[in-house]
Amino acid sequence: MRGMYIHIPFCHQICHYCDFNKVFFKNQPVDEYIESMGKELTLMQDEGISFKGVETVFLGGGTPTSLSEKQLDRLLSIIQEHVDVKALKEFSTEANPDELTLGKLRVLKDGGVNRLSIGVQSFDSEMLTKIGRTHSPGDAERVVADARKVGFENISIDLIYGLPGQSRMQWEDTLIKATELNLPHYSGYSLIVEPKTVFYNLMNKGKLPLPGEDMEAEMFHMLIDHMEKNGREQYEISNFSLPGLQSIHNKIYWENDTYAGVGAGAHGYLMGNRYSNIGPIAKYMEKVDSGLRPIQNTHIVTNVESMEEELFLGLRMSEGVSSALFQKKFGKALDEVYGTTLESLVQSGLVERVGERIKLTKIGVFRGNEVFQQFLN
């Protein structure tokens, strides 16, 4: 495997847009859960799954920084027992600005973490309250300064546009304040209203004033232009970075490569199988404690499905899909499988051929979902 994703499902506050596997932190068996993830890693190795050569580890959630310093330290110690942390190309954690104290930053740094992905979302106080965030714009600025003091250089922040009631001016102000921090990496996502979220319930009641498709498209255009003017290359539809500072872990997903998923509700892709773990924490821990891997579902990826994934994931990246690599992986020429579809997309101006690569055009970037659907049977 190239990567490892570790899921921390605890939150001190549930955001209104979040549909990930998560629970309120209070009264949860956090310490026991951390130990259970160590047991899961051991069970994987007992099955013959090797962690040698792992390039990246990513702590996600939920909120990894909801853990105390002591809990974070224990988690990192467990990871070090199974993975050669010093050999990693990238060791990332998600973080909330108001939870990432100097003490936690030092624990993370000492434990081998070398990249922070901070959920800022907006630099507008009113908007942060609307979406259920508990930090302030000042918290975001403070945590970046503190992270730099501790020695973190590879820092990314997440931003969201298309939020309820969000104006063009609010989004522009957020972009300006974000780039004033002069970070190496930024991610900008459009709001997707998912089932089982606060926003979904409000939308069904007609109480969620979303900006609309035209405004959302304009905000996406603003994001691209602003990042380009500030020297951040759009290397994937929603991600921008300085040269050489792309997210290695996320590229593993887009390159359709292998990774382990560890923890309640985590997903993984190993040995041709996509799997998901049991979501409820108590049931996850019970399964692990019984000496069995906590897998809920598995799916053997067919060759056709793998080729589809190669296209709709690879086209998300600005470098596109390599015809030579496709031939090497699948033993078939790209045009032999998708020639008719590709020709239609080229004629529509959504895809272009650059050397041996297939890429989205500028128009195609805005209509990505329309392109990706062409490769799904």
ROMARZA-201526 format. One record per residue (C-alpha): residue number from 1; x, y, z. Coordinates in steps of 0.02 Angstrom, whole numbers, plus 50000, padded with zeros to 5 digits. Each point is the difference from the previous one (the first is absolute). Layout:
BEGIN
<bafi i="NUM" u="X" v="Y" w="Z"/>
...
This chain:
BEGIN
<bafi i="1" u="50000" v="50000" w="50000"/>
<bafi i="2" u="50055" v="50179" w="49972"/>
<bafi i="3" u="49892" v="50088" w="50129"/>
<bafi i="4" u="49911" v="49976" w="50165"/>
<bafi i="5" u="49845" v="50093" w="50057"/>
<bafi i="6" u="49959" v="49998" w="50187"/>
<bafi i="7" u="49827" v="50056" w="50055"/>
<bafi i="8" u="49968" v="50095" w="50162"/>
<bafi i="9" u="49809" v="50012" w="50013"/>
<bafi i="10" u="49989" v="50121" w="50146"/>
<bafi i="11" u="49944" v="50182" w="49994"/>
<bafi i="12" u="49966" v="50130" w="50132"/>
<bafi i="13" u="49880" v="50083" w="49878"/>
<bafi i="14" u="49908" v="49926" w="49849"/>
<bafi i="15" u="50008" v="50113" w="49847"/>
<bafi i="16" u="49837" v="50028" w="49909"/>
<bafi i="17" u="50066" v="49933" w="49834"/>
<bafi i="18" u="50097" v="49848" w="50059"/>
<bafi i="19" u="49944" v="49823" w="49956"/>
<bafi i="20" u="50158" v="49907" w="50051"/>
<bafi i="21" u="49997" v="49865" w="50134"/>
<bafi i="22" u="50008" v="50100" w="50161"/>
<bafi i="23" u="49931" v="50015" w="50177"/>
<bafi i="24" u="50004" v="50129" w="50139"/>
<bafi i="25" u="50158" v="49981" w="50101"/>
<bafi i="26" u="49919" v="50003" w="50172"/>
<bafi i="27" u="49976" v="49831" w="50088"/>
<bafi i="28" u="50084" v="49905" w="49858"/>
<bafi i="29" u="50129" v="49860" w="50029"/>
<bafi i="30" u="50138" v="50101" w="49917"/>
<bafi i="31" u="50149" v="49916" w="50084"/>
<bafi i="32" u="49930" v="49826" w="49966"/>
<bafi i="33" u="49966" v="50046" w="49819"/>
<bafi i="34" u="50181" v="50053" w="49975"/>
<bafi i="35" u="50058" v="49833" w="50067"/>
<bafi i="36" u="49877" v="49911" w="49885"/>
<bafi i="37" u="50078" v="50081" w="49848"/>
<bafi i="38" u="50167" v="49930" w="50056"/>
<bafi i="39" u="49920" v="49828" w="50009"/>
<bafi i="40" u="49929" v="50023" w="49825"/>
<bafi i="41" u="50173" v="50041" w="49932"/>
<bafi i="42" u="50067" v="49843" w="50083"/>
<bafi i="43" u="49859" v="49895" w="49925"/>
<bafi i="44" u="50041" v="50068" w="49827"/>
<bafi i="45" u="50182" v="49952" w="50019"/>
<bafi i="46" u="49951" v="49828" w="50065"/>
<bafi i="47" u="49905" v="49977" w="49836"/>
<bafi i="48" u="50160" v="50034" w="49905"/>
<bafi i="49" u="49964" v="50181" w="49955"/>
<bafi i="50" u="50167" v="50089" w="49996"/>
<bafi i="51" u="50024" v="50181" w="50053"/>
<bafi i="52" u="50175" v="50008" w="49927"/>
<bafi i="53" u="50014" v="50132" w="49867"/>
<bafi i="54" u="49853" v="50102" w="50063"/>
<bafi i="55" u="50027" v="50178" w="49935"/>
<bafi i="56" u="49865" v="50096" w="50092"/>
<bafi i="57" u="49893" v="49997" w="50156"/>
<bafi i="58" u="49848" v="50111" w="50017"/>
<bafi i="59" u="49903" v="50029" w="50161"/>
<bafi i="60" u="49822" v="50051" w="49958"/>
<bafi i="61" u="49831" v="50009" w="50080"/>
<bafi i="62" u="49899" v="50053" w="50087"/>
<bafi i="63" u="50134" v="50106" w="50078"/>
<bafi i="64" u="50172" v="49928" w="50045"/>
<bafi i="65" u="50039" v="50157" w="50100"/>
<bafi i="66" u="49849" v="49968" w="50112"/>
<bafi i="67" u="50117" v="49879" w="50090"/>
<bafi i="68" u="50098" v="50059" w="50151"/>
<bafi i="69" u="50189" v="50016" w="49994"/>
<bafi i="70" u="50017" v="49835" w="50092"/>
<bafi i="71" u="49879" v="49913" w="49882"/>
<bafi i="72" u="50087" v="50070" w="49847"/>
<bafi i="73" u="50167" v="49943" w="50068"/>
<bafi i="74" u="49933" v="49823" w="50027"/>
<bafi i="75" u="49925" v="49994" w="49825"/>
<bafi i="76" u="50163" v="50054" w="49921"/>
<bafi i="77" u="50096" v="49872" w="50103"/>
<bafi i="78" u="49886" v="49862" w="49936"/>
<bafi i="79" u="50025" v="50056" w="49821"/>
<bafi i="80" u="50189" v="49999" w="50027"/>
<bafi i="81" u="49990" v="49820" w="50060"/>
<bafi i="82" u="49933" v="49946" w="49831"/>
<bafi i="83" u="50064" v="50127" w="49874"/>
<bafi i="84" u="50176" v="50069" w="49969"/>
<bafi i="85" u="49948" v="50180" w="50027"/>
<bafi i="86" u="50173" v="50068" w="49960"/>
<bafi i="87" u="49989" v="49925" w="49826"/>
<bafi i="88" u="49833" v="50082" w="49959"/>
<bafi i="89" u="49994" v="50129" w="49861"/>
<bafi i="90" u="49852" v="50082" w="50086"/>
<bafi i="91" u="49912" v="49983" w="50168"/>
<bafi i="92" u="49845" v="50110" w="50008"/>
<bafi i="93" u="49864" v="50038" w="50122"/>
<bafi i="94" u="49838" v="50095" w="49985"/>
<bafi i="95" u="49977" v="50133" w="50133"/>
<bafi i="96" u="49876" v="50127" w="50068"/>
<bafi i="97" u="50072" v="50173" w="50033"/>
<bafi i="98" u="49926" v="50019" w="50174"/>
<bafi i="99" u="50061" v="49828" w="50057"/>
<bafi i="100" u="50178" v="50004" w="49937"/>
<bafi i="101" u="50096" v="50066" w="50150"/>
<bafi i="102" u="50187" v="50026" w="50010"/>
<bafi i="103" u="50011" v="49844" w="50108"/>
<bafi i="104" u="49910" v="49893" w="49871"/>
<bafi i="105" u="50105" v="50073" w="49860"/>
<bafi i="106" u="50158" v="49947" w="50092"/>
<bafi i="107" u="49932" v="49824" w="50030"/>
<bafi i="108" u="49958" v="49984" w="49816"/>
<bafi i="109" u="50169" v="50065" w="49944"/>
<bafi i="110" u="50094" v="49886" w="50120"/>
<bafi i="111" u="49893" v="49853" w="49941"/>
<bafi i="112" u="50054" v="50021" w="49819"/>
<bafi i="113" u="49855" v="50099" w="49928"/>
<bafi i="114" u="50068" v="50119" w="49868"/>
<bafi i="115" u="49844" v="50069" w="49916"/>
<bafi i="116" u="49845" v="50087" w="50069"/>
<bafi i="117" u="49833" v="50011" w="49911"/>
<bafi i="118" u="49900" v="50130" w="50096"/>
<bafi i="119" u="49811" v="50017" w="49980"/>
<bafi i="120" u="49981" v="50188" w="49989"/>
<bafi i="121" u="49855" v="50001" w="49873"/>
<bafi i="122" u="49970" v="50189" w="50012"/>
<bafi i="123" u="50075" v="50160" w="50069"/>
<bafi i="124" u="49828" v="50074" w="50029"/>
<bafi i="125" u="49942" v="49988" w="50182"/>
<bafi i="126" u="49815" v="50001" w="49958"/>
<bafi i="127" u="50023" v="49864" w="49869"/>
<bafi i="128" u="50099" v="49890" w="50120"/>
<bafi i="129" u="49857" v="50007" w="50125"/>
<bafi i="130" u="49873" v="49958" w="49864"/>
<bafi i="131" u="50092" v="49842" w="49950"/>
<bafi i="132" u="50026" v="49938" w="50178"/>
<bafi i="133" u="50184" v="50040" w="50021"/>
<bafi i="134" u="50062" v="50052" w="50172"/>
<bafi i="135" u="50160" v="50090" w="49953"/>
<bafi i="136" u="50024" v="50182" w="49951"/>
<bafi i="137" u="50104" v="50075" w="49858"/>
<bafi i="138" u="50124" v="50051" w="50134"/>
<bafi i="139" u="50018" v="49819" w="50055"/>
<bafi i="140" u="50049" v="49952" w="49823"/>
<bafi i="141" u="50132" v="50135" w="49990"/>
<bafi i="142" u="50066" v="49955" w="50174"/>
<bafi i="143" u="50016" v="49815" w="49965"/>
<bafi i="144" u="50099" v="50029" w="49840"/>
<bafi i="145" u="50121" v="50112" w="50095"/>
<bafi i="146" u="50015" v="49871" w="50140"/>
<bafi i="147" u="50029" v="49858" w="49877"/>
<bafi i="148" u="50142" v="50097" w="49920"/>
<bafi i="149" u="50076" v="50032" w="50171"/>
<bafi i="150" u="50001" v="49813" w="50035"/>
<bafi i="151" u="50083" v="49967" w="49832"/>
<bafi i="152" u="49858" v="49951" w="49883"/>
<bafi i="153" u="50028" v="50065" w="49824"/>
<bafi i="154" u="49883" v="49890" w="49898"/>
<bafi i="155" u="49831" v="50075" w="50048"/>
<bafi i="156" u="49837" v="49993" w="49904"/>
<bafi i="157" u="49831" v="50076" w="50036"/>
<bafi i="158" u="49828" v="49948" w="49937"/>
<bafi i="159" u="49875" v="50128" w="49938"/>
<bafi i="160" u="49817" v="49977" w="49949"/>
<bafi i="161" u="49897" v="50103" w="49877"/>
<bafi i="162" u="49817" v="49993" w="49951"/>
<bafi i="163" u="49951" v="50012" w="50183"/>
<bafi i="164" u="49824" v="50055" w="50053"/>
<bafi i="165" u="49982" v="50187" w="49980"/>
<bafi i="166" u="50182" v="50020" w="49948"/>
<bafi i="167" u="50030" v="50153" w="49892"/>
<bafi i="168" u="50130" v="50028" w="49866"/>
<bafi i="169" u="50082" v="50131" w="50113"/>
<bafi i="170" u="50010" v="49881" w="50148"/>
<bafi i="171" u="50085" v="49867" w="49894"/>
<bafi i="172" u="50121" v="50126" w="49926"/>
<bafi i="173" u="50046" v="50061" w="50175"/>
<bafi i="174" u="50031" v="49820" w="50056"/>
<bafi i="175" u="50114" v="49969" w="49851"/>
<bafi i="176" u="50100" v="50158" w="50035"/>
<bafi i="177" u="50022" v="49960" w="50184"/>
<bafi i="178" u="50045" v="49819" w="49960"/>
<bafi i="179" u="50139" v="50045" w="49879"/>
<bafi i="180" u="50066" v="50137" w="50116"/>
<bafi i="181" u="50055" v="49854" w="50110"/>
<bafi i="182" u="50118" v="49950" w="49858"/>
<bafi i="183" u="49975" v="49813" w="50020"/>
<bafi i="184" u="50069" v="49868" w="49882"/>
<bafi i="185" u="49833" v="49913" w="49972"/>
<bafi i="186" u="49815" v="50043" w="49992"/>
<bafi i="187" u="49845" v="49894" w="49969"/>
<bafi i="188" u="49837" v="50081" w="49944"/>
<bafi i="189" u="49839" v="49898" w="49994"/>
<bafi i="190" u="49823" v="50040" w="49948"/>
<bafi i="191" u="49869" v="49958" w="50130"/>
<bafi i="192" u="49914" v="49833" w="49969"/>
<bafi i="193" u="49843" v="49976" w="50104"/>
<bafi i="194" u="50007" v="49819" w="50057"/>
<bafi i="195" u="49861" v="49896" w="50079"/>
<bafi i="196" u="49997" v="49984" w="50190"/>
<bafi i="197" u="50072" v="50174" w="50027"/>
<bafi i="198" u="49927" v="50157" w="50078"/>
<bafi i="199" u="50007" v="50087" w="49831"/>
<bafi i="200" u="49907" v="49857" w="49916"/>
<bafi i="201" u="49857" v="50015" w="50125"/>
<bafi i="202" u="49994" v="50189" w="49977"/>
<bafi i="203" u="50000" v="49982" w="49811"/>
<bafi i="204" u="49852" v="49881" w="50007"/>
<bafi i="205" u="49907" v="50131" w="50102"/>
<bafi i="206" u="50042" v="50137" w="49875"/>
<bafi i="207" u="50108" v="50090" w="50128"/>
<bafi i="208" u="50171" v="49986" w="49916"/>
<bafi i="209" u="50033" v="50153" w="49890"/>
<bafi i="210" u="50136" v="49931" w="49884"/>
<bafi i="211" u="50084" v="50120" w="49875"/>
<bafi i="212" u="49947" v="49902" w="49845"/>
<bafi i="213" u="50098" v="49916" w="49859"/>
<bafi i="214" u="50051" v="50160" w="49910"/>
<bafi i="215" u="50067" v="50082" w="50158"/>
<bafi i="216" u="50088" v="49838" w="50049"/>
<bafi i="217" u="50084" v="49993" w="49828"/>
<bafi i="218" u="50054" v="50181" w="50020"/>
<bafi i="219" u="50074" v="49963" w="50171"/>
<bafi i="220" u="50096" v="49852" w="49928"/>
<bafi i="221" u="50068" v="50115" w="49864"/>
<bafi i="222" u="50051" v="50126" w="50134"/>
<bafi i="223" u="50090" v="49862" w="50095"/>
<bafi i="224" u="50100" v="49946" w="49847"/>
<bafi i="225" u="50045" v="50179" w="49949"/>
<bafi i="226" u="50050" v="50051" w="50176"/>
<bafi i="227" u="50111" v="49849" w="50028"/>
<bafi i="228" u="50082" v="50021" w="49831"/>
<bafi i="229" u="50037" v="50184" w="50035"/>
<bafi i="230" u="50079" v="49948" w="50164"/>
<bafi i="231" u="50113" v="49868" w="49924"/>
<bafi i="232" u="49901" v="49846" w="50054"/>
<bafi i="233" u="49982" v="49874" w="49858"/>
<bafi i="234" u="49835" v="49909" w="49979"/>
<bafi i="235" u="50065" v="49822" w="49996"/>
<bafi i="236" u="49829" v="49922" w="50034"/>
<bafi i="237" u="49825" v="50069" w="49979"/>
<bafi i="238" u="49987" v="50059" w="50182"/>
<bafi i="239" u="50184" v="50010" w="50051"/>
<bafi i="240" u="50135" v="50131" w="49976"/>
<bafi i="241" u="50182" v="50002" w="50053"/>
<bafi i="242" u="50172" v="50071" w="49978"/>
<bafi i="243" u="50110" v="49893" w="49886"/>
<bafi i="244" u="50052" v="49838" w="50084"/>
<bafi i="245" u="49877" v="50016" w="50145"/>
<bafi i="246" u="49851" v="49904" w="49936"/>
<bafi i="247" u="49911" v="49881" w="50119"/>
<bafi i="248" u="50087" v="49833" w="49974"/>
<bafi i="249" u="49867" v="49905" w="50097"/>
<bafi i="250" u="49854" v="50069" w="49901"/>
<bafi i="251" u="50091" v="49965" w="49836"/>
<bafi i="252" u="50002" v="49816" w="50050"/>
<bafi i="253" u="49810" v="50004" w="49991"/>
<bafi i="254" u="49996" v="50092" w="49833"/>
<bafi i="255" u="50133" v="49886" w="49927"/>
<bafi i="256" u="49886" v="49853" w="50042"/>
<bafi i="257" u="50135" v="49922" w="50108"/>
<bafi i="258" u="49994" v="49894" w="50158"/>
<bafi i="259" u="49974" v="50057" w="50179"/>
<bafi i="260" u="49943" v="49929" w="50166"/>
<bafi i="261" u="49851" v="50066" w="50097"/>
<bafi i="262" u="50013" v="49981" w="50188"/>
<bafi i="263" u="49867" v="50043" w="50130"/>
<bafi i="264" u="49811" v="50003" w="50012"/>
<bafi i="265" u="49920" v="50037" w="49833"/>
<bafi i="266" u="50167" v="50014" w="49909"/>
<bafi i="267" u="50015" v="49947" w="49818"/>
<bafi i="268" u="50148" v="49914" w="49918"/>
<bafi i="269" u="50058" v="49929" w="49833"/>
<bafi i="270" u="50117" v="49851" w="50013"/>
<bafi i="271" u="50040" v="49852" w="49887"/>
<bafi i="272" u="49861" v="50043" w="49878"/>
<bafi i="273" u="49869" v="50018" w="50137"/>
<bafi i="274" u="49911" v="50156" w="50057"/>
<bafi i="275" u="49940" v="49979" w="50179"/>
<bafi i="276" u="49915" v="50099" w="50136"/>
<bafi i="277" u="50011" v="49973" w="50187"/>
<bafi i="278" u="49856" v="49987" w="50122"/>
<bafi i="279" u="49941" v="50176" w="50042"/>
<bafi i="280" u="49926" v="49996" w="50176"/>
<bafi i="281" u="50144" v="50016" w="50122"/>
<bafi i="282" u="49941" v="49869" w="50126"/>
<bafi i="283" u="49971" v="49870" w="49864"/>
<bafi i="284" u="50168" v="50042" w="49919"/>
<bafi i="285" u="50090" v="49975" w="50166"/>
<bafi i="286" u="49904" v="49840" w="50040"/>
<bafi i="287" u="50052" v="49924" w="49833"/>
<bafi i="288" u="50183" v="50045" w="50023"/>
<bafi i="289" u="50001" v="49937" w="50179"/>
<bafi i="290" u="49933" v="49833" w="49937"/>
<bafi i="291" u="50156" v="49982" w="49894"/>
<bafi i="292" u="49919" v="50037" w="49833"/>
<bafi i="293" u="50026" v="50144" w="49879"/>
<bafi i="294" u="49852" v="50120" w="50013"/>
<bafi i="295" u="49950" v="49995" w="49817"/>
<bafi i="296" u="49819" v="50042" w="49959"/>
<bafi i="297" u="50003" v="49986" w="49810"/>
<bafi i="298" u="50122" v="49945" w="49866"/>
<bafi i="299" u="49992" v="50019" w="49813"/>
<bafi i="300" u="50116" v="49915" w="49877"/>
<bafi i="301" u="50036" v="50134" w="49870"/>
<bafi i="302" u="49978" v="49931" w="49825"/>
<bafi i="303" u="50119" v="50046" w="49860"/>
<bafi i="304" u="49864" v="50105" w="49918"/>
<bafi i="305" u="49967" v="50094" w="50163"/>
<bafi i="306" u="50185" v="50030" w="50026"/>
<bafi i="307" u="50015" v="50074" w="49825"/>
<bafi i="308" u="49851" v="50113" w="50035"/>
<bafi i="309" u="50079" v="50058" w="50163"/>
<bafi i="310" u="50165" v="50032" w="49911"/>
<bafi i="311" u="49910" v="50124" w="49887"/>
<bafi i="312" u="49881" v="50092" w="50116"/>
<bafi i="313" u="50127" v="50013" w="50140"/>
<bafi i="314" u="50150" v="50038" w="49891"/>
<bafi i="315" u="49911" v="50136" w="49902"/>
<bafi i="316" u="49976" v="50096" w="50162"/>
<bafi i="317" u="50186" v="50041" w="49994"/>
<bafi i="318" u="50070" v="50134" w="49885"/>
<bafi i="319" u="50128" v="49876" w="49933"/>
<bafi i="320" u="49857" v="49889" w="49944"/>
<bafi i="321" u="50009" v="49817" w="49952"/>
<bafi i="322" u="50152" v="49919" w="49921"/>
<bafi i="323" u="49961" v="49888" w="49850"/>
<bafi i="324" u="50165" v="49909" w="50026"/>
<bafi i="325" u="49963" v="49964" w="50183"/>
<bafi i="326" u="49823" v="49943" w="49956"/>
<bafi i="327" u="50073" v="49877" w="49874"/>
<bafi i="328" u="50126" v="49937" w="50129"/>
<bafi i="329" u="49869" v="49976" w="50137"/>
<bafi i="330" u="49861" v="49922" w="49897"/>
<bafi i="331" u="50084" v="49925" w="49848"/>
<bafi i="332" u="49887" v="50098" w="49884"/>
<bafi i="333" u="50019" v="50164" w="49907"/>
<bafi i="334" u="49899" v="50144" w="50073"/>
<bafi i="335" u="49920" v="50034" w="49830"/>
<bafi i="336" u="49955" v="49818" w="49979"/>
<bafi i="337" u="49891" v="50011" w="50155"/>
<bafi i="338" u="49941" v="50180" w="50000"/>
<bafi i="339" u="50041" v="50067" w="49827"/>
<bafi i="340" u="49821" v="50044" w="49952"/>
<bafi i="341" u="49965" v="50084" w="50168"/>
<bafi i="342" u="50162" v="50098" w="49996"/>
<bafi i="343" u="49972" v="50059" w="49822"/>
<bafi i="344" u="49827" v="50062" w="50046"/>
<bafi i="345" u="50070" v="50094" w="50151"/>
<bafi i="346" u="50139" v="50076" w="49895"/>
<bafi i="347" u="49873" v="50058" w="49870"/>
<bafi i="348" u="49896" v="50076" w="50141"/>
<bafi i="349" u="50152" v="50098" w="50062"/>
<bafi i="350" u="49999" v="49917" w="50171"/>
<bafi i="351" u="50155" v="49892" w="49979"/>
<bafi i="352" u="50163" v="50025" w="49905"/>
<bafi i="353" u="50145" v="49891" w="49946"/>
<bafi i="354" u="50171" v="50066" w="50052"/>
<bafi i="355" u="50135" v="49881" w="49941"/>
<bafi i="356" u="49955" v="49829" w="50068"/>
<bafi i="357" u="49890" v="50072" w="50137"/>
<bafi i="358" u="49814" v="50036" w="50010"/>
<bafi i="359" u="49953" v="50155" w="50099"/>
<bafi i="360" u="49849" v="50106" w="50042"/>
<bafi i="361" u="49992" v="50165" w="49909"/>
<bafi i="362" u="49964" v="50160" w="50095"/>
<bafi i="363" u="49816" v="49978" w="49958"/>
<bafi i="364" u="50012" v="49817" w="50048"/>
<bafi i="365" u="50062" v="50045" w="50174"/>
<bafi i="366" u="49837" v="50093" w="50032"/>
<bafi i="367" u="49898" v="49856" w="49928"/>
<bafi i="368" u="50103" v="49860" w="50078"/>
<bafi i="369" u="49854" v="49897" w="50065"/>
<bafi i="370" u="49924" v="49998" w="49826"/>
<bafi i="371" u="50165" v="49933" w="49931"/>
<bafi i="372" u="50025" v="49869" w="50137"/>
<bafi i="373" u="49826" v="49928" w="49973"/>
<bafi i="374" u="50048" v="49955" w="49822"/>
<bafi i="375" u="50117" v="49866" w="50069"/>
<bafi i="376" u="49873" v="49917" w="50115"/>
<bafi i="377" u="49899" v="49853" w="49937"/>
